[in-house]
Amino acid sequence: MSLIESDPKALDPELTVTKSSDSRRIGSIEPEQEVETTLVIDHHAERALCWKFDCNAKTDGLEKDLHFKSNQYNVILSVFYVPYVVFAPPVAMLGKKIGPHRMLPILMFTFGALTLLGASVKNFGGMMTIRWFLGMSESAFFPLVIYYLTMFYRRGELARRLAIFYAASNIANAFSGLLAFGTFQIHSSIPGWRYLFIIEGAASLLFSIFAFFYLPRSASASRFLGPTEQSLAYTRIHTDSSSVVNEPFNLRSALTIFRIPATYAWIAIEMCVGVPLQGVSLFLPQIVARLGYSTVKTNLYTVAPNISGAVALLLLAFASDATKLRFPFIALGFVLTFVGFIVYATIDVEKQLRVAYFATFMMTWGTSAPSVILSTWYNNNVAHEGRRVTLTSVGVPMANLMGVVPSNVFQNRDAPKYIPALATTAAFGVVGSGLTVLLGGYMVWDNKRRDRKQGIKLKARDVPTSKLREGPREEDFRWFL
């Protein structure tokens, strides 16, 4: 018998549990209604978050039009990460305080407005300024999206929901290639990359207004759910996500997450994730350009790898949720990325175009999945909401900070092969895979040690999160693997 069954008082006082966590009946709610409620939440809570564009402007003359010198393009890419990392924790904490349903649209609006302003810049200094404030406005966006989704879904449901959001981002990256193709065909005195910024900025800005008025504060406060469904939504999160639902933010309590050694392992893995993730995101057009196609075709040929990356992400995330395992799929993603970069770096691209292009697919297969499942992994193991948002606001920006590495190793002087950059990115894949396996192995060992000590065999999903406020210090704690 699970601890959820043995301690019904841990649930909402008006609701009771009479079966196991996978087949329970809560009050008068049948299991089928729980599935239906989840589908309702899918439809309304997530679709307002699925919008993010990347930029392919470099391939249409941005450097030339703004009179960049030597590696100034790399500099404007790198400067983004300073405010991105510095401001992520305080902005995320503010978002926890006022609610992510309000903070996310505000960040979105700011990001869109700044992208519109980017279309008007005339020189390197202007673009540097825009990039700095873009870093501030986007700093806590993804951490708050992740935290927001933990307010709607149980631990075993989170990976595939988060993957849907990230897949939308990947597909947006893919269609930004098509969008770039379209804007680059506009014959005008205004360069195509400026049109690209105008379209992307305006779309984000307009959608943020809709999201501000539409997003619910939490699952249990969703206007599209009835009273019974709201009660069920509350109970789902209380038993399998948060120790205290909608807990007010307390900075002192939140910072105690850094007393847990696993926190630093997760952050280190995030840093390893960041190099291939950002390398592919920022430089896939340049990598594909080595295949020898024109600017237009280069942007078109980035579409398929990005879409395949989204499909691979969904497959791995759904498999992770189905098996209730995280670290094996994170390690697998690292391996796919490593193989993709190594293949591309070691073959004669001009003579083996098909193999080289297939290698770009492998790069995308193994970049997004480790990031998504890693975020899910540590959110699954932190029941305290304040600590959860704090860890995410440090971990996710650290992964993005590592974009500084590919921004500086993808040097023009190494074109078209970019061997140092490809080798460096592959090396981070190897290290990340190793750290993931080591941490996962420790968690397996620690769970068995706790089982022996208590004389009972438990899994993470057997213990209600209402009992796990203090994490590993709790006797009943089990790592979500």
N, C-alpha and C positions, 0 to 999 in steps of 0.2 A: 504493500500500500504506500502511495506517495504521501509526502508531507502536506500537499495541498488537500488531500482527502482527510488526513488525520487532524487537520486544524482548520475547520471551516470558519472559525472566528477571525481568521486572518483576512477574510473577504469582507466586502461591504456588508454592514450589519443587516440590511434588508434582504440579502440574497444568500442562498445556501448552495452547497455543492454536494451532490449525491453520487457522482460517478467520478471516474478518473479525469485528469485534466484534458484528455483527448476526446472524451465522450461524455462530458458532464452536462447536466441539466441545471440551469440556474433559474430559480423561481419557476415561472411558467414558460421559460424560453427553451425551445427544443434545439438540439445541436444544429439542425438545418437552418434555424433562424440565425445562429451565430455565423454560419457561412454566408448567409444572405447579408447580414450586417457588415461583414468584412468586405463584401463586394460593393456595397453602397459607399463605404469609406474609400475604397479604391477609386471609385468613379469621381467622387467630388473632391477629396482632399489632395489627391496627387496631381490631377490634371492641371491645376492652377500653378504648379511648380515647374512644369516641364518645358522650359525655354532657356536656351543658352547658345549663343553663337560664338564661333571662333573666327579668326580673321586670316584671309589669304592675301592680304594686301601687298606683301613684299614682292610677290611674283608679278605685280602690275605696276612697278615703278615707284613705290613709296620712297625708297631710298634716294632715287634720282631726283624726284620732285622736291624733296625736303633738303636736298644737298647734304646728305649724310657723308661722313668721311670714315674710312677704314671700317672699324668695328662698332660704329655708333648704333647700328641696328641692334646689335647684341646688348649694348648698354641700355637702350630703352626697354628691352625685354627684361633685363635684370633689375632695373630700378623699381619695377612693379612690386617685387617681392619684399622690399624693405617695409613699406607701410602695410602690406598684406599680412606679414607675420606679426609686426608690432601691434597693430590695431585689432587683430582677430579676437584675442581673449577679452579685452574690455567691451568691444562691440557685441560679442556673443553673450557676455554676461548681462549687458543692457538688454539684449534681445530676450534673454530668459526672464528678465524682470518685467518688461512691458508686454512680452508675448511674441513668439516668432511669427504669428499670424499678422502682426503689425510691422515688425522689423524687416522681414523679408521683402515685402513690397516697397518699403522705403529704400532699402539697399538697391533693389531692382530699378527704381525710378532714378536714383542717383547715377547708377551705372549707365543707364540709357541716355540720360542727359549729357554725361561726360563723353560718351561715344559720339553723340551728335556734335559736340564741340570739337572732337578730334577731326571731324571733316573740314574744319576751318583753319587748322594750324598751318603755319607757313615755314617753320624751320625746326631744327633739332630741339631747341629750347622749349618751344611750344609743345611738342610731342612728349618731351620728358615730363613737363608739368601735368599734362593729361594723364600720362601713365602713372604718376605718383598718386593722384587722386582716384584713379581707377582702382589702384591697389587698396586704398582705404575703403572704397565703397563695396568692393567684392570680398573684403577680408573675412567676414563672418558669414557670408552667404551659404556656403556649403556646410560648415559646421551647424548652422541653424536649421538647414534643411534636414540634416541627419537627425538632430535632436527632435525636430518637429515630427518626423515620422515615427520616432520611438514613443510618441504620445498617442499614436493610433494603432500600433501593431505589437503583437507579442514577439518575444525574442526569436522564436522559430519561424516567424513570418517576415522578419525584417529584411533579410538579404535580398529576396526577390523584389520587394517593394522599392528598396533603395536602388536596386539594379535597373528597375523600370525608369526611375528618374535619370540615372546616369546614362542609360541607353538612349533616352531622349536627347541628352547632351551630345552623345556620340553621333546620333543621326543628324542633329543640328550641325555638327561639325561636317558631316558628309554633305548635307545640303547647302552648307555655306560654300562648298566647292562649286555646286551648281549655281548658287547665287552669285558667286564671284564670276563664273563663266558668263552669266547674263549681264552683269554690270560692266564687265570688260568689253562687251559688244556695243555698249553705248558710245556713239561717236559724238563727242561734245568737247567744248573747251575745258570742261571739268574732268579731271582724271577719274578713271573707274574706281580707284580705291576710295575716293571721297564719297562717291555714290554708295559704295559698300557700307561705309561708316554711317551714312545717313539712314539707310534702310534698316540696318541692324539696331541702331540707337533708337529710332522711332518705334520699332516693333516692341523692344523691351520697355520703353517708357509707357506706351499705351497699355500694354498688358499688365504692368505694375499697378495701374489705376484700378483695373478690374479685380486683380488679386487682393488689393487693400480692402475692398468692400465684400469680398466673397469668402476668403479663407476663415474657417472657424477657429476659435481659440484652442480647442482640444476636441478629442473624440466625444467625450461626454457632454460637450457644450455645442455639438453640431446641430444646427437648425434643421437639417434634413433628416434627422433621426427622431423617432418617437420617444416618449419617456422610458418605455421598457428597453428599447435599444440603447438609449443613453446610459441606463444603469448597467447594462451588459458591457458596454464599451468601457465604462469606469472599472468594472470588475476585471475585465481582461487585462488591462494595464496594471492594476494593483497586484494581480497574482503572477504576472509574467512579463513585467517590464520595469516598473518603478516601485520602490519601497513606500514612497508617499507620493500620491498623484497630485500634480500641480503644486508641488512644494515651493514656498517662497524662497528666493535665492538668498543664500548666506555665504559671503565671500570666505570667511574663516573656515567654514565647514567644507566648502567646495575645494579649497586648496589642499586639503588633506589627501586628495587623490595622489599627490606626489610622494606620499609616504609608502605607497605600494610599489615594490620593485618592478612588477610586471609593467607598470606605466612606462618606464624607461625603455623596456624591450619593445613595447608597441610603438613608441615614438621612433626608435631606431629603425624598425621595419618600415614605418611611414616614410622615413627619409630614403630608404632604399627603393620604395615604390615610386617616389617622386621623380627620380632621374629618368627612368624609361617612360613614365607617364607623361611628363612634361616634354621630354625629348621628342616623342612621337607627336604630341599635340602641337608643338611649336614648329617642328622641322620636317614633318611628313611631306609637305610640298617640295622642299629642297631635296629630300631623299628620293622622291619619285621623279624629280626633275633630272636625276642622273640617268634615267632610262632613255633620255634623249628626245623627249617630246616638247612641243611648243608650250608657251605659258598657258594657253587655253586648255590644251589636253592634259597638262600637268595637274591643273585644278580638277578636271573631270576624273582623272585616274586616282585621285585621293578619295573619291566617293565610296567605291567598293570596299577598300580596306576598312574605312570607318564604319560602314554598315556591318561588315562581317565581325568587327570588334564588338559592336553592340549585340549581335547575335550570340557570340561567344560569352560575353558578359552575362547575358540572360540565362544561357545554358548552365554555366558554372554556378550562378547564384541560386537558380532553382534547384540544382543538385545539392548545393550546400544546405538549403532549407529542408530538402527532403530527407537528407541524412542527419541533420542537426549537427553537422561538422563544419568547422571554419578553416582551421589551419592547413589541412591537406589541399584544399582548393586554392588557398593563397600561394602555397608553395608551387603548385602546378602552374599557376599564372606566371610566376617568376621564371619558371623553366621555359615556357613557351616564348616569352620575351627574349630570354638569353639565346635560344636557338635561332630565332628570327634575326637578331642582330649579327650573330656569328656567321650565319649563312650568307647574309648580305655583304659582310665585310670580307669574306674569304673567296667569293666567286668572282669571275670576270663578268661584271654586270652587262657590258656591251654585247658579249657573246651568249649570255644566258639570261636573256630578258625575262622569260617566263618564270624561271626560278627566282630571279631577283624580285619580281613583282609579287610572287607568292610569299617571299620572305617579309614583305611589307604587311601582308595579311597576318602573319604570325606575330609581328610586332604589336599589332593592335589587339590580337587575341589575348595577349598577356599583360596588357597595361591597365585597363580599367578594372578587370575582375579582382586583382589583388587589392586595389584601393577600396573598392566597394565592400568586399568581404572582410577586409581588415577593419574598416570602420564599424561594420556590423559586429565583428568579433569582440572588440573592447566595449562597445555599447551593450552587448549582451552580458558582459561580466561586471557592469557597474549599475547597480540598482538605484543609487542616489542621484537624483536628477541634476542637482547643482554640480556634482563631481563629473557626471557624464558630459554635460555641456562644456565644462572646463577642459577636460581631457580632449574632447573633440576639437575644441577651438585652438588647441595647441598642436595636436597631431595632424590634422588636415592641412593647416598652413605650413607646417614643417615639410610635409610632402611637396607642397607647391613651392616652398622656398628652394627646394632642391632643383627647381627649374633653372636656378642660377648656373648649375653645372652644365647642362646641355647648351644653355645660352652662351657659355664661354668656351666650350670645347668644339662646338660646331663653327669652326673658323673658316672664313672665305679662302684662306691660304691652303686649307686642306681639301677644298673642292676639286674634283667632284666626288672623290672617294670617301672623304670624311673618316678615314680609318681610326684616328685617335678618339673621335667622338663615339663611333660605333663600339669600339673596344671598351671604352669607359662605361658606356651604358650597359653593355653585357655584363661587366664585372659587378655592377650594382645589383643586377638580377641574381647572380650567383650568391652574393652575400645575403641579400634579402631572403632567398630561399632557405639558406642555412640557418639564419636567425629564426625564421618561422618554424622550422622543424624542431629546433632546440627548445623554443618556448612551448610549442605544442607538446613535445615530449615531457617537459617538466610538468605541465598541467595534468597530463595523463597519470604521471607518477604521483603527484600530490593528491589527486582524486582518490587513487587506490590507497594511499596512506591514510586519508581521512576515513575511508570506508573501513579499513582495519581498526582504526582507533575507536569508531563508533559501533563496530560490529554490525553494520548494515550497508547494503550496496545501494547507493543513490546516484542519480544523474542530475545534471543541472536543472533540467526541466521538472524534476520531482520536487524541487524546493521552491515555494512561492517567494517571489521577490519582496513581498512585504516583510519577510524575515531576514533580508540580506542587506539592510541599510549600511552596515559597516564592512561589507565585502569579505575578503579572506579572513578577517578576524572573527567572523561568525562561525560557530562550531558546525552548523549545517551547510556552510558554503561549499559549493562544487563549481569548478571551472566549467564554463560553456566552451567546449572544445572546437 
